[in-house]
Amino acid sequence: MTDPFVVVGGDAAGLSAASKCRREDPDREVVVFEQGDWVSYAQCGMPYFVKGEVDDITDLLSLSPEAAAERGIDLRRRHEVTRVDPDEKTVTVRNESGTFEQPYADLLVASGARALSTPIPGTELSGAFTLHHMDDTAALRAFLVDDAEAESIASVEYVDGEYVREYGARDPPETAAIVGGGYVGVEMAEAFAAHDLDVHLFQRPDQLLPPFGEAAGERAAETLREHGVTVHLQTEVEALVGDDRDHLMAVEHDDGRLQADVAVVGVGVRPNTEFLAGSDVDLGPSGAVAVDEFGQTNREAVFAAGDCAEMRHAVTGEADWVPLGLTANRAGRAIGQTVAGDREPVGDIAGTAAVKAFELECGRTGILDHDRAWDAGFDPVSETVTAGSRSGYYPGNAETTVTLTADSQSGRLLGGAIAGEDRAAIRIDTVATAIEHEATVAEIERLDLAYAPPFSPVWDPVLVAAKVLRGTLED
């Protein structure tokens, strides 16, 4: 084997690229350096393991180290890349034995992102989590369940057993505080409620799920409250407070103090790019790596993908940073094909995402925020409608709220959000596809979507929203 393809990071983008490269070029040497023990895991599934809907934490693994080896990938865990030298085409790697240099012919930076916990003091306390790593997920579940189940979690291969047993030995928490009302916050509110905790969610803005728009955010807050979650909007958490053992005991916020036994801080993530200092690899405004349509950086033979890289937005045409699972997998796979000799674009992004809050489903895509649309050169107009998810006479019909935003000058669809209890989130894919093809609202209204009473009314909620928005645009 020659011309090593070296990958920094063993999760979605990194192992997708490594697998694709080996498949297309079986004689290529592929080396993957992963700083931790866990590789190729489903971060989006973590709240559902904590809740108990996913039985075994290893079910969250997409590709085990053994499976990677079977594919011919030289996967080296507990190896941290500390420096990249594009002039010499080497990376500096640190492991338990010391430091060494690894040459590369092509390099993929797929180092992911890390959860933010600052500027909130006290996030290092025992009982405070960011839920960004598998060991934290295992420990949090062990904190909530009985001794036998906690021990079974601690005994799983790859799990930090000592860390997990520490939480399994403690009395289960009674009150949970969640800082941040985004994806993690909303999903963890459901997870904690399933364990009969008194759940408090703190959100500094005046709505939950800001990227999903006002209507979806209001429905999410209403649903959480209906399930016993106390939602504190426009409330800033100032500090997490510990006892003399450095165990979390309270949350201080601008309206007072809440006694709490466990906390999850979900206030965002930042790309892991510090090790690129001195490499002259360009970073974008977000701090993530700037890349072209093939995922290549400004340095020869250096690529980047996943949560550490920017991509082109389908609406604005400009670089953007939206760290999501499909984005990482898709870009990694494309880069793997490119370095194997057949150039493949990584594709655009629209920020398409979905989240579940108990029985409520929310989906979003594109640009909904009017200020952001104005900044991108559009003249935005939005409409929100509520329509049935099925024919009104058919069992299971539920109110579905759809918001669409378009450019008043061209009629082009810019973004959309959906919230409802009956297969609402998946309907956002229709809107996302339209955005990718720069469709106008009129063209969306004329889409030939499927109709049958068990699945949709004659006018699907997306078509209803398009019809109303088109009327507004034409007034």
N, C-alpha and C positions, 0 to 999 in steps of 0.2 A: 504494500500500500504506500502511496505517495500523496503529496499535496494535501496535508491535513486540513480538514474543515473543523475549526475550533468554535465551540459554542459556549458562551458565558451564561449559565442559567439553565436549570433542568426542569422547567415547568412548561406551560402551554406552548409558547412560541419556540422555545429552545428545542424541546424534544419533537415537536411537529417538524421543525426544519431538519433535525438530525435524521428522523425516520424517513422523510421524503428523499433526502439526499442519498441515503443508503439504498433506498428502493430503486432510485433512478440510476445510481452509479455504485453498484455493489463492491467495486474495488477501491472506492474512496475511503481513506481513513477519516473517521468522524470521532472527535473527542469532545465530551461535554463535561464542563466543570460546574458542580453545584455546591454552594457554600454550606447547605444544611444536609439533613438526612432524607427529607421528603422530596420526592420528585413527582411531577405530572399529576397534581392533585386538583380536585374541583373545589376551588375556594368558594364559589357560589353555593355549594352544598353545605357549607359549615353550619349555618343556622339550623338547617334541617336535621343535622346530626345532633346538635345540642338539644333540639326540641324532642328528638326521639323518633322522627319519621324515617331516618336512615339508621339502621340497626348497628352496622359495623363501620368503624372509621375507615377501614381499608376499602370499603365500597366507594369511597371518594377518590380512589386512585384510578387514573386513566391508563397509566403505563407503569408497571412495577420495574425496579432495577433489574430483576431477572429477565423480564420481557425485553427491556432495552438491550441487554447483553445478547439475547437470542437474535436480535435484529442486527447485531454486529456493531453496536454503538459502544464506544469506550466511555462509559459513564463513571465519573469519579466524584463521589460525594465527599463532603467535608473538605472541599478544595475551593478556596476563595481567590478569585482573580483580583489582584490589587493594583495592577497597572497594565496599560496597553501602549505598545510602541509601534505605531503604524510604519515608521521608517524602517525598522528592523524586522517588522512583521513577527513580533513576539508578544506574548502576554506573560506577566509575572504572576506566579501562582503560589499561594501559601497553604500548607497543610500541617498536620500534626508533626511531621518530620522536619519541616523547614520551608525553604523557599526555592523555587526553580523557575527556569524560563521554558516556555513552550512555544515553538515556532508554529506559524499558520500560513496557509496559502489563501484561505478565506476565513473571515472571522464574523461571527454573529453575536452582537450584544443583545442578550435577552434576559437582562438582570432584574426585570420586574419593577415593582414599587413597594414601598413600605407604608404602613399605616401611620398617620399623624396622631400624636397625642398632645403635643405642645400647642398652644402655650398654657395648657391647663396643668397646674401643679398637682402632684400626687398620683400621677398615672403609673408610677413605678410601684405603688403599694400592692401588697398581696390582696387579691380579690378584684383588682382592676385589670381589664382585658381590652385588647384592640381587635381580637378575633381575626388576625391576618395570617396566622400560622397554625399548622395542624396540631402542634403540641398544646397551644393555647386552647384550641377547640376541644381536644381530649381532656385537658384539665378542667375546663368549664363544665363539660358534661359530667365528669366525675364528681364535681362539687355539688351537682344537683340530684344525683341518684344514690341508691343504697350502696353499702360496702361491697357486696358481691359484684355488682355491675361495675363499680369503680375499679375493682381489682382486675376484672376482665379487660377493661380499657387499658389499664396500666401495663398489662402483659402482652399487648399487641406489638408485633415487630415494628421497628422504627420509632415507636413512641418513647418519649423520655419518661420512663417508668417512675423514677424518683419524684419528678415534678408533678406527675399526675397523682401519685399516691399521697402527696402532701395535701392536695385538695380533697381527695377521697376520704381522708381521715377527719376532715373538719365537719362540723355540723352544717347541714344544708342551709343555704341562705333563705331568708323570708322576704326581704325587700330588694328589688333590683332597680338600679338607675341606669338609664341609657342616655348617653350624650350624643346628640345628632339625630336628625330625622330623615336621613337618606335611606339607601337600600338596607344597609346593615342595621340601622336603628329600627326601622319598621319590621324587618324580618325577625330581629331578636326580641322585639316586644311580643310577637306571637310565640316565639320559642319559650320565653320565660313564663308567659301566661299558661302555657301547657303544663308547667310544673307547679302551678298554683301559687306563684309568687305575686306579691304586691308590686306592680310594675309602674315605673314613672319614666316618661320619655321627655327629655329637655331639648328644645329646638330654639336656637337664637333667632332665626327669621320668623315671620308671621304665618308660615305654612309648612307642612311636611312636603317632602319630595319636590323641592323647587323646580328641578328640570322637567317635571311632568305637568306643570301648569297649575293654575289656581283651582280649577274644578276637580282635578284628580286629587290634589293635595287636601282639599276639604273633605272629599269622600273618604280618604284614607284616615284622616283624623277622627271623623265620625265613626268609622268602623272600629278603630282602636278603642275609642271610648265605650262603644257598645259592648265590648268584650272586657271591660274593667280596667283598661290601661288609662292611667292619668297622664294626659298630654299637656305639657307646659310649653305653650308657644310664646315667642318673644321673651324667652327666659334664658339668660346666659349662665352657664356653669362657670364659677370662678375658681373652684379648687375641689379636689378630692381629699378628704381628711382621714388620717389613720390613727390607730390607737398606739399604745406603747410597744406593741409587737409588730408595728408597721402593717397591720391588717386594716383594710378599708372599714370605716365605720360611719362615714357621713359624706354627703355631697353639699357643698356650699354653692348657692346660686344667688342671683341678684334679688330674689324675693324671699330668701330665708335659708333654711338648712333642712335637709332630709336625711334621716338615719337610714343607712343602706348597708347591706352585707356584700353585695356584688355590683360591679359596674362594668358596662361596655362602652368604650369611647369609639365612636364612628364618625369622625369629623373630616375624613378625606385621606388621600394618599399622596405620596410624592415619588417621582421616579428615582430609581437607584442608579445614579450616574456619576457619583463622586469619584470613583476609581478611574474615570476617563480624564481627570485633570492632567494637563500636560500632554495629552495625545493630539490636540488640535482637532478632535472630532467635534463638529459644530452641534450645539444645543439650540433648541428653539426657545421661544418666549416662555414656554411652560416649564423649562428645565429638562424636558425630555429630549431625546436625540432627534435631530432634524434628518429626514431621509427623503429620497426621491420616490418616484412611482414604483420602483423595484425594491424599495427598502434599503437602498444603498446610501451611506453617509457621504460626506465630502471627501473622505479618505478612501483611497483605492483598496478594494477587497474587504472593506469593513461595512457590515450591514447592521441594522438594528430593527427589532420587532417586539411587539407585546407592550406591557405596561410601562416600559422605559422609552418608548418611541412615539413620535408624532406621526400622523397620517393626514392625507388630504381630505377635507370635509366635502361631502357631495353637494351641499347647498352653496357654500361660499367659495369653494375651489381653493381655499387657503389651508395652511397647515393647522391642525388642531390636535388636542390630546384628550382622548376619551378612553380610558383604560377599561376594556371589557373583554370577556372570554373569547367570543367568536373572533373579534379583531386580532387577538394574539394568535390563535390557532391558524386562522386564514393567512395572516402575513408570514408566520413561520413556515407554513407549508409552501407558500410561493417562493420564499427565499431558498428553501431547500432545493426546489426545482431549478432555480436560477443558478445556484452554485454548482449544481450537477451538470449544467451546460445548456439548459433550455430556459431562457429568460421568461419569467412570469410576473406580471404586475401584482402588487399586494392588494390593489383595490382601494376604493374610497370608503369612508365611514360616514354614517349619519347619526351616530349616537343612539341607535335603536336599542331599547332596553325594556325589561319587564320586571315587575316586583309584585309580590303577593302579601296582602295583609289580611290574615284569616281568610274569609271567603271572598274578599275583594281582590280583583286583579287589576293592575294598572300597566299600561304600555305607553311608550313615547318614542319619537323619532324626529330628526331634523331640528329646526330652530322654531321655538315657540315664543321666546322672549322678544318683545318688540324692540327693546334697546339694542339687543344684539343684532337683530335684523336690520335696524337702521344703520348700525355701524358697518354692516356688510353691503350697504348700498341699496337696500330694499325699502319699500313703503308698505309695512305690514298691516294686514287686516285679519282679525280672528272672529270666529263664531263658535259657540258651544251649543250643542243640541243634546237632548236625551231621547233615545229611541229604544224600542224593544229588541231583545237579542234573538227572538224567534217570533213566529206568528203569534198574535195575541191570544189566540184560543188554545195554543199548544202548551202543555205542562212544561215548566222550567223557564218560561219567558221572564227576563229580568231587565230592569232599566240599565241602559248602557249610555254613558256620557262620553261624547266625542267632541274634542276641540281641534279645529283645523286652523292653520295660519297660512296666508297666501300673500303674495306681492300684488298690490292693487294695480300696478301699472301693466304687468305682463300676465297676471292671473296664475303665475307659477306657484305650485304648492311648496311651502317652506318647511312646514312641520306639523305634527299632530300628536295628540295624546288621547288615550282611551281608558275609561275606568268602568268596571261592572263586575257582576258576580257570575256571569254565564259565558265562559270562553271569550272574555273581553280582550285579554292581553294579546292573544294570538292574532286578533284582527289588525293589530298595528303593523303586521307584515305587509298588508295591502298598501298601507300608507308609505311604508319604507320603500317598497318597490317602486311606487309612483315617484317618490322623491329622487331615487337613483336615476330615473329616466326623465327627470325634469318635466314631469307632467303638469299640465294646468288643472285648475279646479274643474273646468268644463270637461276635460278629458276623463277625470276621475269619475265625475257624475255619469259618464257614459260607459263606465266599465261594466262588462257582462259578468257580474258576480253570481255565484250559485244561489238558487233559492229552493228551499223545501221547508215546510213548517217546522220540522224538528231541529233545523240548523240555522235558519235565518228568515226574517220576514221578506216580503217581495223587495222592499227597499232596505238593504243592509244599513246598519247605523252609519257606516262610513259614507255610503251614498247619500243618506239623508243630510249629513253634515256638509258634504260637497254641494248638494242642491241649495241649502240655506246660504252657505258662504258665497256661492256663485250669484245668488240673488243680491247679496250685499255689494258684491263687486260691481254689479251691473247697474245698481241704483245711481 
